[in-house]
Amino acid sequence: MIKIPKIVRVFFPSVIWKGGTEVSKVVYFTFDDGPTPNVTEAVLSILKSYNAKATFFCIGNQVEKHPETYKSVLREGHAVGNHTQHHLKGWKTSNQKYFDDVKEAASNISSNLFRPPYGKMKWSQYRLLKKKYKIVLWDVIPEDYLKSMTVKKLVSNIVNNVTEGSIIVLHDSEKCAKVMLEALPIVLKQLSERGFVFKAIQEDD
């Protein structure tokens, strides 16, 4: 499922599925599951070459293990968000354990942006977390995590599905690095040629 059906959004009205379009043809690239040494730095380098800003939803445990990589994201002027401490599945985790994990991640990641791992959480978890966090999901999920994914297919999944305000989710992880890093500059180039600009999601939007 590359595009999220509109009907799904009805059940989570406070979730951000698409960004604002105060700038003509703006799209929002987001990267989950980092920071990952070498991979995240490579993403930052590619983004910089296209004057692009993005949002990195970081795992707290990864931030603890790789603080310099995390700091490099901030130095480059990108936004960060909480992606839990241990990448927990909300549907399979008790509320208290899940909330404690989010809180632990918050001690490493200063942000009121939150994205649940796998994009899934219980209604009771959503109901509480939306009081404190801006919960950000996505409009386009190009499936860079699939073992069968190719560069050509990943590029197509993105450029053929984005619209103004689209939030795109990719992963700055070892698992996704090979195909994602090759596809990213192609995507940025093609979207730039179509007049798109690339912004980070702001905490106060």
NORRA-V824196 format. One line per field, one symbol per residue. phi: phi as a letter, one per 30 degrees, with the letter a starting at -180 (. if undefined). psi: psi as a letter, one per 20 degrees, with the letter a starting at -180 (. if undefined). burial: 1 if it has 9 or more other C-alpha atoms within 8 Angstrom, else 0. A space follows every 50 residues. Layout:
phi->???
psi->???
burial->???
This chain:
phi->.dcdeddddddbdddccbddbdcehcbbdbbcicdbeidddddeddeddc hccbbcdcdedddddbddddddddddiddbbdbidbhddedcbdeddddd dddddddcbdaccbbdeiibadeddeeddddccddccacbcdiddddddc eeddededddbdbeiecccbbcbdeceedddddedddddddddcjdcbcd dcdcd
psi->ogppqhhhhhimhiqohqrqlhpplpqopqpqjaqoqggghgggggghij lpqrpooqpghhghhmhhgghhgghikrqqrpkrhklqohhjpqgggghh gggghhihonqjpppppjkprqhhgghghihhqoppcrhpnjliiphipr gggggghghiiqrpippppapmrhhigggghhhghgghgghghjjqroqq pqhj.
burial->01010000100000111110100011111111111100111111011100 01111111111110010011011100011111111011110010100110 11111101111111111001100011001100111111111111000010 10011011101101111111111001101111111111111100011111 10000
